[in-house]
Amino acid sequence: MIAEVMTNRSGHGLEKLLALALASIVVLTGCGGGNTPAGAYRHFLTSIQKGDLDEAAKFVSPNAAAKMGAARMDPKIPVTIAYQATKAKGGIKSFTVDDDGIQGNTGSVKFVINFGDGTSDSGRQQLQKSADGKWQIGD
C-alpha cells in the first residue's frame, strides 16, 4: 500500500499518505504506555507478546505479586506464569484494551485478548497508581 501511495502523486495519493501517517501516530501513541491504566496494560500485554518478561514485570505491583504466594514475591514469577499460559494458547495474536474508569489511585480496564490457537479471553483488570505515579497491575 505504501508503494501505491508513493507512486500516486495525485491529491488522492497525498490524502492516503496523510491518513496513513496519522493512523501510525495514533497507534504508536496508544501503545506506547502512556500514563493511563489502559496504556500501562497495553504495554504489559505487548511485553508478554514479545516475550520481554523483564519489561512486563515492571507493570506488576509488588503487592499483587505477593498475593500469589509468599509474603514478597518477585513480580517476574507471575509474569512468567502468564507468559507460559499465553504461549500454550499459541501466543497473543492481538488484543484491545480500553480504560474503564479511574477513581483516585485505582483504575480499571476492559480487555479482549485473542490467542494464536483461535481462543480469546475478555474481562476487566484493576490497576493501581504506584508512589512514583506509574500504573501497575494492582492487588
C-alpha positions as CSV (number, residue, x, y, z in Angstrom):
1,M,0.0,0.0,0.0
2,I,2.8,2.4,0.8
3,A,4.4,1.8,-2.7
4,E,1.0,2.6,-4.2
5,V,0.7,5.8,-2.3
6,M,4.2,6.9,-3.1
7,T,3.8,6.3,-6.9
8,N,0.4,8.0,-7.0
9,R,1.2,11.7,-6.8
10,S,-2.3,13.0,-7.2
11,G,-4.2,14.7,-4.4
12,H,-5.9,11.4,-3.6
13,G,-2.5,9.8,-3.1
14,L,-1.4,12.6,-0.7
15,E,-4.7,12.1,1.2
16,K,-3.8,8.4,1.6
17,L,-0.3,9.2,2.8
18,L,-1.6,11.7,5.3
19,A,-4.2,9.3,6.6
20,L,-1.6,6.5,6.9
21,A,0.8,8.9,8.8
22,L,-2.0,10.0,11.2
23,A,-3.0,6.4,11.8
24,S,0.6,5.5,12.6
25,I,0.9,8.3,15.1
26,V,-2.4,7.3,16.8
27,V,-1.3,3.6,17.0
28,L,2.2,4.4,18.3
29,T,0.9,6.8,20.9
30,G,-1.8,4.4,22.1
31,C,0.6,1.5,22.5
32,G,3.5,3.5,24.0
33,G,2.4,3.0,27.6
34,G,1.1,6.5,28.4
35,N,0.1,7.5,31.9
36,T,-3.3,5.8,31.9
37,P,-4.3,2.4,33.1
38,A,-5.1,1.3,29.5
39,G,-1.7,2.5,28.3
40,A,0.1,0.6,31.0
41,Y,-1.9,-2.6,30.4
42,R,-1.3,-2.4,26.7
43,H,2.4,-2.0,27.4
44,F,2.3,-5.0,29.7
45,L,0.5,-7.2,27.1
46,T,2.9,-6.1,24.3
47,S,5.8,-7.1,26.5
48,I,4.2,-10.5,27.1
49,Q,3.5,-10.8,23.4
50,K,7.2,-10.1,22.6
51,G,8.5,-12.4,25.4
52,D,10.1,-9.4,27.2
53,L,9.4,-10.6,30.7
54,D,11.7,-8.1,32.4
55,E,9.7,-5.2,30.9
56,A,6.3,-6.9,31.7
57,A,7.4,-7.3,35.3
58,K,7.7,-3.5,35.6
59,F,3.9,-3.3,35.3
60,V,3.1,-5.7,38.2
61,S,2.6,-4.2,41.6
62,P,4.8,-6.0,44.3
63,N,1.6,-6.3,46.4
64,A,-0.2,-8.1,43.5
65,A,2.8,-10.5,43.1
66,A,2.8,-11.2,46.8
67,K,-0.9,-12.2,46.8
68,M,0.0,-15.0,44.5
69,G,2.4,-16.6,47.0
70,A,5.0,-15.7,49.6
71,A,5.0,-12.5,51.6
72,R,7.0,-10.7,48.9
73,M,7.3,-12.4,45.5
74,D,9.4,-11.3,42.6
75,P,7.0,-9.8,40.1
76,K,8.7,-11.8,37.3
77,I,7.3,-15.0,38.7
78,P,3.6,-14.3,37.9
79,V,4.7,-12.7,34.6
80,T,6.5,-15.9,33.7
81,I,3.4,-17.9,34.5
82,A,1.2,-15.6,32.4
83,Y,3.7,-15.8,29.5
84,Q,3.7,-19.6,29.6
85,A,-0.1,-19.7,29.7
86,T,-0.3,-17.4,26.6
87,K,2.4,-19.4,24.8
88,A,0.4,-22.6,25.4
89,K,-2.5,-20.9,23.6
90,G,-0.3,-20.0,20.6
91,G,0.8,-16.7,22.0
92,I,-1.0,-13.4,21.9
93,K,-2.2,-12.7,18.4
94,S,-3.9,-9.4,19.1
95,F,-5.6,-7.5,21.9
96,T,-7.8,-4.5,22.7
97,V,-7.7,-2.5,25.9
98,D,-9.9,0.4,26.9
99,D,-10.0,2.5,30.1
100,D,-13.0,1.6,32.2
101,G,-12.7,4.3,34.9
102,I,-10.3,5.9,37.3
103,Q,-11.1,6.7,41.0
104,G,-8.1,8.2,42.8
105,N,-5.2,5.9,42.5
106,T,-7.3,2.9,41.2
107,G,-8.2,2.4,37.6
108,S,-9.7,-0.5,35.6
109,V,-9.5,-1.5,32.0
110,K,-11.7,-3.7,29.8
111,F,-9.7,-6.1,27.6
112,V,-10.0,-8.7,24.9
113,I,-7.0,-10.9,24.2
114,N,-7.0,-13.1,21.0
115,F,-4.7,-16.1,21.1
116,G,-2.9,-17.9,18.2
117,D,-5.0,-21.0,18.7
118,G,-8.2,-19.1,17.9
119,T,-9.4,-18.7,21.5
120,S,-9.9,-15.4,23.3
121,D,-10.2,-14.1,26.8
122,S,-12.0,-11.0,27.9
123,G,-12.6,-9.2,31.2
124,R,-11.6,-6.4,33.4
125,Q,-8.2,-5.8,35.1
126,Q,-7.6,-3.4,38.1
127,L,-4.5,-1.3,38.2
128,Q,-3.0,0.8,41.0
129,K,-1.0,4.0,40.7
130,S,2.4,3.5,42.3
131,A,4.2,6.0,44.5
132,D,6.1,7.3,41.5
133,G,2.8,7.8,39.6
134,K,3.0,4.8,37.3
135,W,0.1,2.4,36.7
136,Q,0.7,-1.2,37.7
137,I,-1.5,-4.3,37.8
138,G,-2.9,-3.9,41.2
139,D,-3.9,-6.0,44.1
